[in-house]
Amino acid sequence: MIPKFLFLNTSLKALLSTVSDSFDKARIKILFTILIFSTVKLLVIIPIVYQNGQFSHLNRALAMLVVYIILFIVLLKNKKYTLPVAHIMAWMGLVLIWSILFVFAKAINIILLQFVFMLILCSFCLLNKFYGIIYSAMATIPVVIFLISGGNWGPNLREGEMAASASGVLIILNFITIVFIHYLYQEAISSNIKEKEDLNERLQLAFNEANLAVQSKSDFLSTMSHELRTPLISVIGMSELLLAKPNNAEQEENLKILNFSALSLHSLVNDILDYNKLGLDKLHLETVTVNLEELIQEICGGMRVQARDKGLTLNLNIDDRLKDEHVITDPTRISQIIYNLTGNAIKFTAQGEVSVNLEMLHKDQDKVHVRFSVIDTGIGIGAEEQGKIFEPFTQASSSTTRIFGGTGLGLAIVKRLLTLFDSNIMLESTPGMGSNFFFDMLFERDKIQPDIPSLQESVYDLSGLRILVAEDNSMNRTLLKKVLSNWNNEPEFATNGQEATEKLMANEFDIVLMDIHMPLMDGYEASRIVRQMADPSRSSIPIIALTASVSNNLYLKIQEAGMNDFIYKPFKTTELYTKIKQVTQHLSKDKLGV
């Protein structure tokens, strides 16, 4: 819709090619259109006023023509001149309005109103809200003054109003200009909306592709971690079984190396997977009753071998006020935090000791506030490096990675896990003198103390218990068979959930150890079917989930399926025995082997 003047149109295209924003393009087009029609109006008016001898109008028209030509050249030269040209055009419009009212026509006519309307429209379209208000006021104020004063002041030029033919042409071209301005601005709005819609579509497409990529990465890591966990479970379980039996010194050392290496690999798999889940905000805390003293003792008991192998002393100091304190928390994540911090302390300490401390800061009827700290006498960390070590895949320096190894994920995971507990990791360290990593946690107290029997390996006996194990992996079945055989129990096995439900319908059992991920029917569905059985003795049978699953809200899913409890693979034999004893306390003593 731009007038087709070849040279000017070519220059306009060149100018518009340097502009990307649709509204900036619209401003240039509007200015270009106003200048075109203003020039055409002047070229029409000049011969008419000359023929009618209206030389004051002629001089004014010639002067304005010269200005318009200069503005054309300036506008087409560079986009940066758009706003200056717009301001000049606004001031020229004001001069026209004031001169028509108080010098030439001395009347409010249609031409005057057209100019007022165009000035108001263009000042808002071409400039901004501030200048739109300013120029609109300057265009309407003279009209108000004229109405109040009656227009009886100012010079009275001899020619008065323009000839009727010139006025008619001016009115028509003004209307055309107004229409073009509206058309171009509406075109800019439509173009801008289309650009935004296209951009939104591209963003949505990119967002969907990013989500697919993230989900693919998450699925890959979950699948690979599950596949890695399955053989590791057997390696760890078998090595622990062998370590529990008498061995010569060389065999015991080899088994310890095997067990430690498998546990380290399992920990690495967990770290990678947990970091992935933390990044996706998909990791949630479970709520389980935990004895803090026993939990920390169990963690440190496993770490003492690692410390002793380095010639270090691992101390555990627990506030006496926390003895037998049961709290509601996520023991898996607490263990992961302490394990990472203690493992790091042992790794970076060449001589001396590592201390794990629990101090009660405050306790009331419902809550207990505890400070955890892991202190070592290791290499320490300089102030400038202390902020970096909590970033993923980052260690204090390249030499640290080279000398001590590691992925640099442990502290990053600790930091992110603590945010789930509304806590923060803090550090006090001096190079060459050691480090103190500490954090505070507020726990909800469990006032109903669970009845957990005291366990000694020598009295592990499940000879009277009828156990059904649903497990699809043959190596895990072999491991469970050996573990339960050590406790004088011969379990029956099912390879999937469907087979497990069929065996429960045909036979009587006291407890089910149910794997979650199995073919044909998973453990969740099998448990739901069991809970819907008509026979109360079968529908109420205790079910413990055995799982290497890393799914979100695992505890909630297990509860919804009707399971009584769960244990992670690879499990500790003492933990498995404890779980079985807890859920079968209602059975007679002869079945429990006591």
ROZA-637963 format. One record per residue (C-alpha): x negated, z, y negated. Coordinates in steps of 0.5 Angstrom, whole numbers, plus 500, padded with zeros to 3 digits. Each point is the difference from the previous one (the first is absolute). Layout:
<sites>
XZY ...
</sites>
This chain:
<sites>
500500500 494500495 500494496 496494502 495499495 494497505 494503496 503507499 503500506 494499504 496505495 506505502 499499508 493502499 501506496 506502505 495499506 496506497 506505500 502503506 506505498 507496499 502504494 493498497 501493501 507500498 498503493 495494499 506495502 505504495 494499495 499493501 507498500 502504493 494496497 502493503 507501498 498503493 495494499 506495502 505504495 494499494 499493502 508499499 501504494 494497496 502493499 507503498 498505495 496495497 505495499 505505497 494502495 500507503 492501499 500508501 503499507 495494501 494504498 502506504 501495506 494497499 496506500 504503506 498493504 493501498 500507503 504498506 495495502 494505499 504505505 501495505 492498500 499508500 505501506 498495504 492502500 501507503 505504503 497506496 503497494 507501503 502506496 496499493 504493500 507504502 498505494 499494495 507497503 503506499 498501492 502493499 507501502 500506496 498496494 505495502 506505500 498504494 499493496 507498502 503506498 497501493 497494498 503493503 507501503 502507497 505500506 501503507 501493503 499498508 493498499 498506497 504504506 496495505 493502497 502507501 502500507 494496502 496505497 503506503 500496507 493497499 497507498 502503506 498495505 494498497 497506498 502507502 506506499 496503494 499493496 507498502 503506497 495499493 502492500 507501501 501505495 496496495 505494501 506504500 498505494 501494495 506498502 503507499 497500493 503493498 507503503 499506495 497497494 505494501 493495499 500501493 493500499 493496501 499493497 505495500 496493502 504494498 500496506 504506504 502498507 498495504 503493500 506500505 497495505 493505500 504506501 504497506 494497504 497507499 506504503 500495506 493501501 500508499 505500505 496496505 494504499 504507501 503496507 493499502 497506498 505504505 499494505 493502500 500507500 506500506 495495504 494505499 505506503 502496506 493498501 497507499 506502505 498495505 493502499 501507502 505498506 494496503 495505498 505505504 500496506 493499500 499507499 505502506 497495504 493503499 503507501 503498507 494496502 496507498 505504504 499496506 493500499 500508500 505500505 495496505 494504498 504506502 503497506 493498502 497507499 506503503 499496506 493500501 499507499 506501505 496496505 493504498 504506501 502499507 493499504 497506495 506504503 498499507 492501498 501506496 505503505 496499506 493502497 504507498 502501507 493498503 497505495 505506502 497499507 493503502 494495499 493500500 496500493 499493500 507498501 503505495 496497495 502493502 507502500 500503493 496494497 506496503 505504498 498501493 499492499 507499502 503505495 495498495 503493501 507502500 499504494 498493497 506497502 504505497 497500494 501492499 507501502 502506495 496496494 504494501 507504501 498505494 499493496 507498502 503507498 502500507 497506502 505506500 499508502 503503506 503507500 497504506 499508501 493501500 495506501 495499495 495504503 501497507 500493497 493501496 497503506 502494504 497495495 493504499 500501508 499493501 495499494 496506502 497495506 498495494 497505496 496504505 497493502 497499493 497507501 506503495 504506499 507499499 504506498 507501499 503505495 507502500 503505496 503506504 507499496 501493503 499502507 506499504 503496494 505495502 501494495 504494500 496494499 497494503 494502505 498493501 498499493 497507499 496498505 498494498 498502493 496506503 497496505 498495495 497505495 496504506 498493503 497498493 497507499 496500507 498493499 497501493 496507502 494499503 499508501 503506498 508501502 507498498 505504499 508499500 504505496 507502499 502505495 507502498 501500493 507502499 506502505 507502499 506500505 501492500 493497498 493501502 494497495 494498504 493498497 496496505 493499499 494496504 493502498 494497502 492501499 499493500 497494495 506502495 502494495 498499493 506501494 499492499 502498507 505506501 506495498 498494504 500504507 508500500 500493499 502496507 494497503 495503495 494505501 496504495 495494501 497494504 495505503 505505502 504494504 493498503 498506502 506504502 505494502 507501499 506495498 501504493 507501502 500508502 501503493 504494497 505502506 499507498 502499493 506496501 503505506 499506495 505496495 505500505 499508500 501500493 492502500 494498497 493500503 494503496 493500500 494505498 493497502 493500498 495495503 496503505 504506500 506498504 507499498 507504500 506496501 507504499 507499499 506504499 507500504 507503500 503501506 507502502 500506505 503500506 503507501 503499507 493500504 500496506 499503507 494496502 497503507 493502500 496494504 494501504 497494504 500505506 507501501 502492498 506499505 506496500 501500508 507501500 502495494 503493502 497496495 502492499 495496496 502494497 494496498 499492501 492500499 497501507 493504497 505505496 504501507 493501504 498505494 506504500 501500508 493504500 501504494 507503503 496500507 495505497 507504498 502500507 506495499 501493503 504496495 505494501 499494496 504495497 497493496 505499495 506504497 505496504 497503507 499507497 508500498 501497507 496506503 503505496 507498503 498500507 495506500 500507497 494502495 498505495 496496495 499493498 493498497 502494496 496494498 503497493 498493501 502497507 502493502 508499502 502506497 496505495 500507500 504501494 506496503 499503507 500507497 507498496 503498507 497507503 504504495 506496501 501501507 506504503 496505504 498506495 494502505 497492499 502499492 497507498 493499504 494501495 497494498 493499497 497494497 493498502 498495495 495496496 505497495 498500493 507498498 503503493 504507501 498501507 503507501 507498497 500494504 499504506 505505498 505495499 499498507 501507503 493501502 498508500 493499497 494495500 492499502 496495497 495496505 494502501 503507501 496506502 502503506 501507497 505497495 504496506 500507504 503504494 505494498 503500507 500508501 504500493 505496502 501503507 500507498 508500502 498499507 499505506 493503500 499497507 501493497 494501495 495503505 500507497 
</sites>
